[in-house]
Amino acid sequence: MKKILSLTFLLACSPLYSVSIAEYVQKTGPILVIDGVINLSNQGITSLTGIKLIQNPDEVTAIDLSDNQIKSFTSSQINRFSNLERLNLSNNLLEDIPSLTLPKLKKLKVKYNKLVSLSNLNLPSLKKLKAGNNPITHLSNLYMPQLKKLKIKNAPIKSVENVTIDKAKKIKVGPEGKLAFEQAGIQVKKIK
């Protein structure tokens, strides 16, 4: 009987079974925050509905939601984690990142999604942004004055508007992106 229950649990929580965070909590119990980290990577999550069930959001410093099937989320679902320093949303199905205001966020990964633009992000402490392998064509209204590394390789960037990345030392973009950054007058030490 024990083996059957274990198999049922594994099937219910496997990446092949798509769930919202609320459904995940219902099946597995409360989401654990270990040393400030929430790891929900590769859990078949399709929606952040129910993320408010995570208690003590001020204690969370890192969230890994990579390798799921998340298509969208709202600002309020993520902005409630006011002490968040690392957020990994890579390898999902995101088409848009909503307006984010995360004063302590230092690392953001959104690689391998379906993002066509990055805009309206107020991330004053961000140092690293990895957004490669997305069909991003437009960057606008990005406030990231501490950013040092920006990687948006394999993206057909056409325009860059109102982007504050004063301390960027390394920007890795394709040839189209290089032209867009130069046309925006963004001076950096290295564009690849």
Contact map, one row per residue, 1 for C-alpha under 8 A:
111110000000000000000000000000000000000000000000000000000000000000000000000000000000000000000000000000000000000000000000000000000000000000000000000000000000000000000000000000000000000000000000
111111000000000000000000000000000000000000000000000000000000000000000000000000000000000000000000000000000000000000000000000000000000000000000000000000000000000000000000000000000000000000000000
111111100000000000000000000000000000000000000000000000000000000000000000000000000000000000000000000000000000000000000000000000000000000000000000000000000000000000000000000000000000000000000000
111111110000000000000000000000000000000000000000000000000000000000000000000000000000000000000000000000000000000000000000000000000000000000000000000000000000000000000000000000000000000000000000
111111111000000000000000000000000000000000000000000000000000000000000000000000000000000000000000000000000000000000000000000000000000000000000000000000000000000000000000000000000000000000000000
011111111100000000000000000000000000000000000000000000000000000000000000000000000000000000000000000000000000000000000000000000000000000000000000000000000000000000000000000000000000000000000000
001111111110000000000000000000000000000000000000000000000000000000000000000000000000000000000000000000000000000000000000000000000000000000000000000000000000000000000000000000000000000000000000
000111111111000000000000000000000000000000000000000000000000000000000000000000000000000000000000000000000000000000000000000000000000000000000000000000000000000000000000000000000000000000000000
000011111111100000000000001100000000000000000000000000000000000000000000000000000000000000000000000000000000000000000000000000000000000000000000000000000000000000000000000000000000000000000000
000001111111110000000000000000000000000000000000000000000000000000000000000000000000000000000000000000000000000000000000000000000000000000000000000000000000000000000000000000000000000000000000
000000111111110110000000000000000000000000000000000000000000000000000000000000000000000000000000000000000000000000000000000000000000000000000000000000000000000000000000000000000000000000000000
000000011111110010000000001000000000000000000000000000000000000000000000000000000000000000000000000000000000000000000000000000000000000000000000000000000000000000000000000000000000000000000000
000000001111111010000001001100000000000000110000000000000000000000000000000000000000000000000000000000000000000000000000000000000000000000000000000000000000000000000000000000000000000000000000
000000000111111110000000000000000000000000110000000000000000000000000000000000000000000000000000000000000000000000000000000000000000000000000000000000000000000000000000000000000000000000000000
000000000000111111000000000000000000000001111000000000000000000000010000000000000000000000000000000000000000000000000000000000000000000000000000000000000000000000000000000000000000000000000000
000000000010011111000000000000000000000000010000000000000000000000000000000000000000000000000000000000000000000000000000000000000000000000000000000000000000000000000000000000000000000000000000
000000000011111111100000000000000000000000010000000000000000000000000000000000000000000000000000000000000000000000000000000000000000000000000000000000000000000000000000000000000000000000000000
000000000000001111110000000000000000000000111100000000000000000000001000000000000000000000000000000000000000000000000000000000000000000000000000000000000000000000000000000000000000000000000000
000000000000000011111111000000000000000000011110000000000000000000000000000000000000000000000000000000000000000000000000000000000000000000000000000000000000000000000000000000000000000000000000
000000000000000001111111000000000000000000001111110000000000000000000000000000000000000000000000000000000000000000000000000000000000000000000000000000000000000000000000000000000000000000000000
000000000000000000111111100000000000000000001011111000000000000000000000000000000000000000000000000000000000000000000000000000000000000000000000000000000000000000000000000000000000000000000000
000000000000000000111111110000000000000000000001111010000000000000000000000000000000000000000000000000000000000000000000000000000000000000000000000000000000000000000000000000000000000000000000
000000000000000000111111111000000000000000000000010000000000000000000000000000000000000000000000000000000000000000000000000000000000000000000000000000000000000000000000000000000000000000000000
000000000000100000111111111110000000000000001000000000000000000000000000000000000000000000000000000000000000000000000000000000000000000000000000000000000000000000000000000000000000000000000000
000000000000000000001111111111100000000000000000000000000000000000000000000000000000000000000000000000000000000000000000000000000000000000000000000000000000000000000000000000000000000000000000
000000000000000000000111111111000000000000000000000000000000000000000000000000000000000000000000000000000000000000000000000000000000000000000000000000000000000000000000000000000000000000000000
000000001001100000000011111110000000000000000000000000000000000000000000000000000000000000000000000000000000000000000000000000000000000000000000000000000000000000000000000000000000000000000000
000000001000100000000001111111000000000000000000000000000000000000000000000000000000000000000000000000000000000000000000000000000000000000000000000000000000000000000000000000000000000000000000
000000000000000000000001111111100000000000000000000000000000000000000000000000000000000000000000000000000000000000000000000000000000000000000000000000000000000000000000000000000000000000000000
000000000000000000000000110111110000000000000000000011000000000000000000000000000000000000000000000000000000000000000000000000000000000000000000000000000000000000000000000000000000000000000000
000000000000000000000000100011111000010000000000000001000000000000000000000000000000000000000000000000000000000000000000000000000000000000000000000000000000000000000000000000000000000000000000
000000000000000000000000000001111100010000000000000000000000000000000000000000000000000000000000000000000000000000000000000000000000000000000000000000000000000000000000000000000000000000000000
000000000000000000000000000000111111110000000000000000000001000000000000000000000000000000000000000000000000000000000000000000000000000000000000000000000000000000000000000000000000000000000000
000000000000000000000000000000011111110000000000000000000000000000000000000000000000000000000000000000000000000000000000000000000000000000000000000000000000000000000000000000000000000000000000
000000000000000000000000000000001111100000000000000000000000000000000000000000000000000000000000000000000000000000000000000000000000000000000000000000000000000000000000000000000000000000000000
000000000000000000000000000000001111110000000000000000000011110000000000000000000000000000000000000000000000000000000000000000000000000000000000000000000000000000000000000000000000000000000000
000000000000000000000000000000001111111000000000000000000001111100000000000000000000000000000000000000000000000000000000000000000000000000000000000000000000000000000000000000000000000000000000
000000000000000000000000000000111101111100000000000000000001011100000000000000000000000000000000000000000000000000000000000000000000000000000000000000000000000000000000000000000000000000000000
000000000000000000000000000000000000111110000000000000000000001110000000000000000000000000000000000000000000000000000000000000000000000000000000000000000000000000000000000000000000000000000000
000000000000000000000000000000000000011111100000000000000000001111000000000000000000000000000000000000000000000000000000000000000000000000000000000000000000000000000000000000000000000000000000
000000000000000000000000000000000000001111100000000000000000000111110000000000000000000000000000000000000000000000000000000000000000000000000000000000000000000000000000000000000000000000000000
000000000000001000000000000000000000000111111000000000000000000011110000000000000000000000000000000000000000000000000000000000000000000000000000000000000000000000000000000000000000000000000000
000000000000111001000000000000000000000111111000000000000000000000110000000000000000000000000000000000000000000000000000000000000000000000000000000000000000000000000000000000000000000000000000
000000000000111111100000000000000000000001111100000000000000000000111000000000000000000000000000000000000000000000000000000000000000000000000000000000000000000000000000000000000000000000000000
000000000000001001111001000000000000000001111111000000000000000000011100000000000000000000000000000000000000000000000000000000000000000000000000000000000000000000000000000000000000000000000000
000000000000000001110000000000000000000000011111000000000000000000011110000000000000000000000000000000000000000000000000000000000000000000000000000000000000000000000000000000000000000000000000
000000000000000000111000000000000000000000001111100000000000000000001111100000000000000000000000000000000000000000000000000000000000000000000000000000000000000000000000000000000000000000000000
000000000000000000011100000000000000000000001111111000000000000000000100100010000000000000000000000000000000000000000000000000000000000000000000000000000000000000000000000000000000000000000000
000000000000000000011100000000000000000000000011111100000000000000000000000000000000000000000000000000000000000000000000000000000000000000000000000000000000000000000000000000000000000000000000
000000000000000000011110000000000000000000000001111110000000000000000000000000000000000000000000000000000000000000000000000000000000000000000000000000000000000000000000000000000000000000000000
000000000000000000001100000000000000000000000001111111000000000000000000000010000000000000000000000000000000000000000000000000000000000000000000000000000000000000000000000000000000000000000000
000000000000000000000000000000000000000000000000111111100000000000000000000010000000000000000000000000000000000000000000000000000000000000000000000000000000000000000000000000000000000000000000
000000000000000000000100000001000000000000000000011111100000000000000000000000000000000000000000000000000000000000000000000000000000000000000000000000000000000000000000000000000000000000000000
000000000000000000000000000001100000000000000000001111111000000000000000000000000000000000000000000000000000000000000000000000000000000000000000000000000000000000000000000000000000000000000000
000000000000000000000000000000000000000000000000000111111000000000000000000000000000000000000000000000000000000000000000000000000000000000000000000000000000000000000000000000000000000000000000
000000000000000000000000000000000000000000000000000001111111000000000000000000000000000000000000000000000000000000000000000000000000000000000000000000000000000000000000000000000000000000000000
000000000000000000000000000000000000000000000000000001111111000000000000000000011100000000000000000000000000000000000000000000000000000000000000000000000000000000000000000000000000000000000000
000000000000000000000000000000000000000000000000000000011111100000000000000000011111000000000000000000000000000000000000000000000000000000000000000000000000000000000000000000000000000000000000
000000000000000000000000000000000001000000000000000000011111100000000000000000000010000000000000000000000000000000000000000000000000000000000000000000000000000000000000000000000000000000000000
000000000000000000000000000000001001110000000000000000011111111000000000000000001011000000000000000000000000000000000000000000000000000000000000000000000000000000000000000000000000000000000000
000000000000000000000000000000000001100000000000000000000111111000000000000000001011110000000000000000000000000000000000000000000000000000000000000000000000000000000000000000000000000000000000
000000000000000000000000000000000001110000000000000000000001111100000000000000000001111000000000000000000000000000000000000000000000000000000000000000000000000000000000000000000000000000000000
000000000000000000000000000000000000111100000000000000000001111110000000000000000001011100000000000000000000000000000000000000000000000000000000000000000000000000000000000000000000000000000000
000000000000000000000000000000000000111110000000000000000000011111000000000000000000001110000000000000000000000000000000000000000000000000000000000000000000000000000000000000000000000000000000
000000000000000000000000000000000000001111000000000000000000001111110000000000000000001111000000000000000000000000000000000000000000000000000000000000000000000000000000000000000000000000000000
000000000000000000000000000000000000000111000000000000000000000111110000000000000000000111110000000000000000000000000000000000000000000000000000000000000000000000000000000000000000000000000000
000000000000000000000000000000000000000011110000000000000000000011111000000000000000000011110000000000000000000000000000000000000000000000000000000000000000000000000000000000000000000000000000
000000000000001000000000000000000000000011111100000000000000000011111100000000000000000000111000000000000000000000000000000000000000000000000000000000000000000000000000000000000000000000000000
000000000000000001000000000000000000000000011110000000000000000000111110000000000000000000111000000000000000000000000000000000000000000000000000000000000000000000000000000000000000000000000000
000000000000000000000000000000000000000000001111000000000000000000011111100000000000000000011100000000000000000000000000000000000000000000000000000000000000000000000000000000000000000000000000
000000000000000000000000000000000000000000000110000000000000000000001111100000000000000000011110000000000000000000000000000000000000000000000000000000000000000000000000000000000000000000000000
000000000000000000000000000000000000000000000010000000000000000000000111110000000000000000001111100000000000000000000000000000000000000000000000000000000000000000000000000000000000000000000000
000000000000000000000000000000000000000000000011000000000000000000000111111010000000000000000000110000000000000000000000000000000000000000000000000000000000000000000000000000000000000000000000
000000000000000000000000000000000000000000000000000000000000000000000001111111000000000000000000010000000000000000000000000000000000000000000000000000000000000000000000000000000000000000000000
000000000000000000000000000000000000000000000000000000000000000000000000111111100000000000000000011100000000000000000000000000000000000000000000000000000000000000000000000000000000000000000000
000000000000000000000000000000000000000000000000000000000000000000000000011111110000000000000000000000000000000000000000000000000000000000000000000000000000000000000000000000000000000000000000
000000000000000000000000000000000000000000000001001100000000000000000000111111110000000000000000000000000000000000000000000000000000000000000000000000000000000000000000000000000000000000000000
000000000000000000000000000000000000000000000000000000000000000000000000011111111000000000000000000100000000000000000000000000000000000000000000000000000000000000000000000000000000000000000000
000000000000000000000000000000000000000000000000000000000000000000000000001111111100000000000000000111000000000000000000000000000000000000000000000000000000000000000000000000000000000000000000
000000000000000000000000000000000000000000000000000000001100000000000000000111111100000000000000000000000000000000000000000000000000000000000000000000000000000000000000000000000000000000000000
000000000000000000000000000000000000000000000000000000001101100000000000000001111111000000000000000001000000000000000000000000000000000000000000000000000000000000000000000000000000000000000000
000000000000000000000000000000000000000000000000000000001100000000000000000000111111000000000000000001110000000000000000000000000000000000000000000000000000000000000000000000000000000000000000
000000000000000000000000000000000000000000000000000000000111100000000000000000001111100000000000000001111000000000000000000000000000000000000000000000000000000000000000000000000000000000000000
000000000000000000000000000000000000000000000000000000000101111000000000000000001111111000000000000001011000000000000000000000000000000000000000000000000000000000000000000000000000000000000000
000000000000000000000000000000000000000000000000000000000000110000000000000000000011111000000000000000011110000000000000000000000000000000000000000000000000000000000000000000000000000000000000
000000000000000000000000000000000000000000000000000000000000111000000000000000000001111100000000000000001111000000000000000000000000000000000000000000000000000000000000000000000000000000000000
000000000000000000000000000000000000000000000000000000000000011110000000000000000001111110000000000000001011100000000000000000000000000000000000000000000000000000000000000000000000000000000000
000000000000000000000000000000000000000000000000000000000000001111000000000000000000011111000000000000000001110000000000000000000000000000000000000000000000000000000000000000000000000000000000
000000000000000000000000000000000000000000000000000000000000000111100000000000000000001111110000000000000001111000000000000000000000000000000000000000000000000000000000000000000000000000000000
000000000000000000000000000000000000000000000000000000000000000011100000000000000000000111110000000000000000111110000000000000000000000000000000000000000000000000000000000000000000000000000000
000000000000000000000000000000000000000000000000000000000000000001111000000000000000000011111000000000000000011110000000000000000000000000000000000000000000000000000000000000000000000000000000
000000000000000000000000000000000000000000000000000000000000000001111110000000000000000011111100000000000000000110000000000000000000000000000000000000000000000000000000000000000000000000000000
000000000000000000000000000000000000000000000000000000000000000000011111000000000000000000111110000000000000000011000000000000000000000000000000000000000000000000000000000000000000000000000000
000000000000000000000000000000000000000000000000000000000000000000000111000000000000000000011111100000000000000011100000000000000000000000000000000000000000000000000000000000000000000000000000
000000000000000000000000000000000000000000000000000000000000000000000011000000000000000000001111100000000000000011110000000000000000000000000000000000000000000000000000000000000000000000000000
000000000000000000000000000000000000000000000000000000000000000000000001000000000000000000000111110000000000000001111100000000000000000000000000000000000000000000000000000000000000000000000000
000000000000000000000000000000000000000000000000000000000000000000000001100000000000000000000111111100000000000000100110000000000000000000000000000000000000000000000000000000000000000000000000
000000000000000000000000000000000000000000000000000000000000000000000000111000000000000000000001111100000000000000000011100000000000000000000000000000000000000000000000000000000000000000000000
000000000000000000000000000000000000000000000000000000000000000000000000001000000000000000000000111110000000000000000011110000000000000000000000000000000000000000000000000000000000000000000000
000000000000000000000000000000000000000000000000000000000000000000000000001001100000000000000000111111000000000000000001111000000000000000000000000000000000000000000000000000000000000000000000
000000000000000000000000000000000000000000000000000000000000000000000000000000100000000000000000001111100000000000000000111000000000000000000000000000000000000000000000000000000000000000000000
000000000000000000000000000000000000000000000000000000000000000000000000000000101111000000000000000111111000000000000000011100000000000000000000000000000000000000000000000000000000000000000000
000000000000000000000000000000000000000000000000000000000000000000000000000000000110000000000000000011111000000000000000011110000000000000000000000000000000000000000000000000000000000000000000
000000000000000000000000000000000000000000000000000000000000000000000000000000000111100000000000000001111100000000000000001111000000000000000000000000000000000000000000000000000000000000000000
000000000000000000000000000000000000000000000000000000000000000000000000000000000011111000000000000001111111000000000000001111000000000000000000000000000000000000000000000000000000000000000000
000000000000000000000000000000000000000000000000000000000000000000000000000000000000110000000000000000011111000000000000000011110000000000000000000000000000000000000000000000000000000000000000
000000000000000000000000000000000000000000000000000000000000000000000000000000000000111000000000000000001111100000000000000001111000000000000000000000000000000000000000000000000000000000000000
000000000000000000000000000000000000000000000000000000000000000000000000000000000000011110000000000000001111110000000000000001011100000000000000000000000000000000000000000000000000000000000000
000000000000000000000000000000000000000000000000000000000000000000000000000000000000001111000000000000000011111000000000000000001110000000000000000000000000000000000000000000000000000000000000
000000000000000000000000000000000000000000000000000000000000000000000000000000000000000111100000000000000001111110000000000000001111000000000000000000000000000000000000000000000000000000000000
000000000000000000000000000000000000000000000000000000000000000000000000000000000000000011100000000000000000111110000000000000000111110000000000000000000000000000000000000000000000000000000000
000000000000000000000000000000000000000000000000000000000000000000000000000000000000000001110000000000000000011111000000000000000011110000000000000000000000000000000000000000000000000000000000
000000000000000000000000000000000000000000000000000000000000000000000000000000000000000001111110000000000000011111100000000000000000110000000000000000000000000000000000000000000000000000000000
000000000000000000000000000000000000000000000000000000000000000000000000000000000000000000001111000000000000000111110000000000000000011000000000000000000000000000000000000000000000000000000000
000000000000000000000000000000000000000000000000000000000000000000000000000000000000000000000111100000000000000011111100000000000000011100000000000000000000000000000000000000000000000000000000
000000000000000000000000000000000000000000000000000000000000000000000000000000000000000000000011000000000000000001111100000000000000011111000000000000000000000000000000000000000000000000000000
000000000000000000000000000000000000000000000000000000000000000000000000000000000000000000000001000000000000000000111110000000000000001111110000000000000000000000000000000000000000000000000000
000000000000000000000000000000000000000000000000000000000000000000000000000000000000000000000001100000000000000000111111100000000000000101110100000000000000000000000000000000000000000000000000
000000000000000000000000000000000000000000000000000000000000000000000000000000000000000000000000111000000000000000001111100000000000000001111100000000000000000000000000000000000000000000000000
000000000000000000000000000000000000000000000000000000000000000000000000000000000000000000000000011100000000000000000111110000000000000000011110000000000000000000000000000000000000000000000000
000000000000000000000000000000000000000000000000000000000000000000000000000000000000000000000000011110000000000000000111111000000000000000001111000000000000000000000000000000000000000000000000
000000000000000000000000000000000000000000000000000000000000000000000000000000000000000000000000001111100000000000000001111100000000000000000111000000000000000000000000000000000000000000000000
000000000000000000000000000000000000000000000000000000000000000000000000000000000000000000000000000111111000000000000000111111000000000000000111000000000000000000000000000000000000000000000000
000000000000000000000000000000000000000000000000000000000000000000000000000000000000000000000000000001111000000000000000011111000000000000000011110000000000000000000000000000000000000000000000
000000000000000000000000000000000000000000000000000000000000000000000000000000000000000000000000000000111100000000000000001111100000000000000001111000000000000000000000000000000000000000000000
000000000000000000000000000000000000000000000000000000000000000000000000000000000000000000000000000000011111000000000000001111111000000000000001111000000000000000000000000000000000000000000000
000000000000000000000000000000000000000000000000000000000000000000000000000000000000000000000000000000000110000000000000000011111000000000000001011110000000000000000000000000000000000000000000
000000000000000000000000000000000000000000000000000000000000000000000000000000000000000000000000000000000111000000000000000001111100000000000000001111000000000000000000000000000000000000000000
000000000000000000000000000000000000000000000000000000000000000000000000000000000000000000000000000000000011110000000000000001111110000000000000001011100000000000000000000000000000000000000000
000000000000000000000000000000000000000000000000000000000000000000000000000000000000000000000000000000000001111000000000000000011111000000000000000001110000000000000000000000000000000000000000
000000000000000000000000000000000000000000000000000000000000000000000000000000000000000000000000000000000000111100000000000000001111110000000000000001111000000000000000000000000000000000000000
000000000000000000000000000000000000000000000000000000000000000000000000000000000000000000000000000000000000011100000000000000000111110000000000000000111110000000000000000000000000000000000000
000000000000000000000000000000000000000000000000000000000000000000000000000000000000000000000000000000000000001110000000000000000011111000000000000000011110000000000000000000000000000000000000
000000000000000000000000000000000000000000000000000000000000000000000000000000000000000000000000000000000000001111110000000000000011111100000000000000010110000000000000000000000000000000000000
000000000000000000000000000000000000000000000000000000000000000000000000000000000000000000000000000000000000000001111000000000000000111110000000000000000111000000000000000000000000000000000000
000000000000000000000000000000000000000000000000000000000000000000000000000000000000000000000000000000000000000000111100000000000000011111100000000000000011100000000000000000000000000000000000
000000000000000000000000000000000000000000000000000000000000000000000000000000000000000000000000000000000000000000011000000000000000001111100000000000000011111000000000000000000000000000000000
000000000000000000000000000000000000000000000000000000000000000000000000000000000000000000000000000000000000000000011110000000000000000111110000000000000000111100000000000000000000000000000000
000000000000000000000000000000000000000000000000000000000000000000000000000000000000000000000000000000000000000000001110000000000000000111111100000000000000101110100000000000000000000000000000
000000000000000000000000000000000000000000000000000000000000000000000000000000000000000000000000000000000000000000001111000000000000000001111100000000000000000111100000000000000000000000000000
000000000000000000000000000000000000000000000000000000000000000000000000000000000000000000000000000000000000000000000011100000000000000000111110000000000000000011110000000000000000000000000000
000000000000000000000000000000000000000000000000000000000000000000000000000000000000000000000000000000000000000000000111111000000000000000111111000000000000000001110000000000000000000000000000
000000000000000000000000000000000000000000000000000000000000000000000000000000000000000000000000000000000000000000000001111100000000000000001111100000000000000000111000000000000000000000000000
000000000000000000000000000000000000000000000000000000000000000000000000000000000000000000000000000000000000000000000000111111100000000000000111111000000000000000111100000000000000000000000000
000000000000000000000000000000000000000000000000000000000000000000000000000000000000000000000000000000000000000000000000000111000000000000000011111000000000000000011110000000000000000000000000
000000000000000000000000000000000000000000000000000000000000000000000000000000000000000000000000000000000000000000000000000111100000000000000001111100000000000000001111000000000000000000000000
000000000000000000000000000000000000000000000000000000000000000000000000000000000000000000000000000000000000000000000000000011111000000000000001111111000000000000001111000000000000000000000000
000000000000000000000000000000000000000000000000000000000000000000000000000000000000000000000000000000000000000000000000000000110000000000000000011111000000000000001011110000000000000000000000
000000000000000000000000000000000000000000000000000000000000000000000000000000000000000000000000000000000000000000000000000000111000000000000000001111100000000000000001111000000000000000000000
000000000000000000000000000000000000000000000000000000000000000000000000000000000000000000000000000000000000000000000000000000011110000000000000001111110000000000000001011100000000000000000000
000000000000000000000000000000000000000000000000000000000000000000000000000000000000000000000000000000000000000000000000000000001111000000000000000011111000000000000000001110000000000000000000
000000000000000000000000000000000000000000000000000000000000000000000000000000000000000000000000000000000000000000000000000000000111110000000000000001111110000000000000001111000000000000000000
000000000000000000000000000000000000000000000000000000000000000000000000000000000000000000000000000000000000000000000000000000000011100000000000000000111110000000000000000111000000000000000000
000000000000000000000000000000000000000000000000000000000000000000000000000000000000000000000000000000000000000000000000000000000001111000000000000000011111000000000000000011000000000000000000
000000000000000000000000000000000000000000000000000000000000000000000000000000000000000000000000000000000000000000000000000000000001111110000000000000011111100000000000000011001000000000000000
000000000000000000000000000000000000000000000000000000000000000000000000000000000000000000000000000000000000000000000000000000000000001110000000000000000111110000000000000001011000000000000000
000000000000000000000000000000000000000000000000000000000000000000000000000000000000000000000000000000000000000000000000000000000000000111100000000000000011111100000000000000011001000000000000
000000000000000000000000000000000000000000000000000000000000000000000000000000000000000000000000000000000000000000000000000000000000000011000000000000000001111100000000000000011011000000000000
000000000000000000000000000000000000000000000000000000000000000000000000000000000000000000000000000000000000000000000000000000000000000011100000000000000000111110000000000000001001100100000000
000000000000000000000000000000000000000000000000000000000000000000000000000000000000000000000000000000000000000000000000000000000000000001110000000000000000111111100000000000000001101100000000
000000000000000000000000000000000000000000000000000000000000000000000000000000000000000000000000000000000000000000000000000000000000000000111000000000000000001111100000000000000000000100000000
000000000000000000000000000000000000000000000000000000000000000000000000000000000000000000000000000000000000000000000000000000000000000000011100000000000000000111110000000000000000000000000000
000000000000000000000000000000000000000000000000000000000000000000000000000000000000000000000000000000000000000000000000000000000000000000111111000000000000000111111000000000000000000000000000
000000000000000000000000000000000000000000000000000000000000000000000000000000000000000000000000000000000000000000000000000000000000000000001111100000000000000001111100000000000000000000000000
000000000000000000000000000000000000000000000000000000000000000000000000000000000000000000000000000000000000000000000000000000000000000000000011111100000000000000111111000000000000000000000000
000000000000000000000000000000000000000000000000000000000000000000000000000000000000000000000000000000000000000000000000000000000000000000000001111000000000000000011111000000000000000000000000
000000000000000000000000000000000000000000000000000000000000000000000000000000000000000000000000000000000000000000000000000000000000000000000000111100000000000000001111100000000000000000000000
000000000000000000000000000000000000000000000000000000000000000000000000000000000000000000000000000000000000000000000000000000000000000000000000011111000000000000001111111000000000000000011000
000000000000000000000000000000000000000000000000000000000000000000000000000000000000000000000000000000000000000000000000000000000000000000000000000110000000000000000011111000000000000000011100
000000000000000000000000000000000000000000000000000000000000000000000000000000000000000000000000000000000000000000000000000000000000000000000000000111000000000000000001111100000000000000011110
000000000000000000000000000000000000000000000000000000000000000000000000000000000000000000000000000000000000000000000000000000000000000000000000000011110000000000000001111110000000000000010111
000000000000000000000000000000000000000000000000000000000000000000000000000000000000000000000000000000000000000000000000000000000000000000000000000001111000000000000000011111000000000000000111
000000000000000000000000000000000000000000000000000000000000000000000000000000000000000000000000000000000000000000000000000000000000000000000000000000111110000000000000001111111100000000000011
000000000000000000000000000000000000000000000000000000000000000000000000000000000000000000000000000000000000000000000000000000000000000000000000000000011111000000000000000111111100000000000001
000000000000000000000000000000000000000000000000000000000000000000000000000000000000000000000000000000000000000000000000000000000000000000000000000000000000000000000000000011111110000000000001
000000000000000000000000000000000000000000000000000000000000000000000000000000000000000000000000000000000000000000000000000000000000000000000000000000000001110000000000000011111111000000000000
000000000000000000000000000000000000000000000000000000000000000000000000000000000000000000000000000000000000000000000000000000000000000000000000000000000011111000000000000011111111100000000000
000000000000000000000000000000000000000000000000000000000000000000000000000000000000000000000000000000000000000000000000000000000000000000000000000000000000000000000000000011111111110000000011
000000000000000000000000000000000000000000000000000000000000000000000000000000000000000000000000000000000000000000000000000000000000000000000000000000000000010000000000000000111111111000000000
000000000000000000000000000000000000000000000000000000000000000000000000000000000000000000000000000000000000000000000000000000000000000000000000000000000000111100000000000000011111111100000000
000000000000000000000000000000000000000000000000000000000000000000000000000000000000000000000000000000000000000000000000000000000000000000000000000000000000001100000000000000001111111111000000
000000000000000000000000000000000000000000000000000000000000000000000000000000000000000000000000000000000000000000000000000000000000000000000000000000000000000000000000000000000111111111100000
000000000000000000000000000000000000000000000000000000000000000000000000000000000000000000000000000000000000000000000000000000000000000000000000000000000000000100000000000000000011111111000000
000000000000000000000000000000000000000000000000000000000000000000000000000000000000000000000000000000000000000000000000000000000000000000000000000000000000001110000000000000000001111111000000
000000000000000000000000000000000000000000000000000000000000000000000000000000000000000000000000000000000000000000000000000000000000000000000000000000000000000000000000000000000000111111100000
000000000000000000000000000000000000000000000000000000000000000000000000000000000000000000000000000000000000000000000000000000000000000000000000000000000000000000000000000000000000111111110000
000000000000000000000000000000000000000000000000000000000000000000000000000000000000000000000000000000000000000000000000000000000000000000000000000000000000000000000000000000000000010011111000
000000000000000000000000000000000000000000000000000000000000000000000000000000000000000000000000000000000000000000000000000000000000000000000000000000000000000000000001111000000000000001111110
000000000000000000000000000000000000000000000000000000000000000000000000000000000000000000000000000000000000000000000000000000000000000000000000000000000000000000000001110000000000000000111110
000000000000000000000000000000000000000000000000000000000000000000000000000000000000000000000000000000000000000000000000000000000000000000000000000000000000000000000000111100000000000000011111
000000000000000000000000000000000000000000000000000000000000000000000000000000000000000000000000000000000000000000000000000000000000000000000000000000000000000000000000011110000100000000011111
000000000000000000000000000000000000000000000000000000000000000000000000000000000000000000000000000000000000000000000000000000000000000000000000000000000000000000000000001111100100000000000111
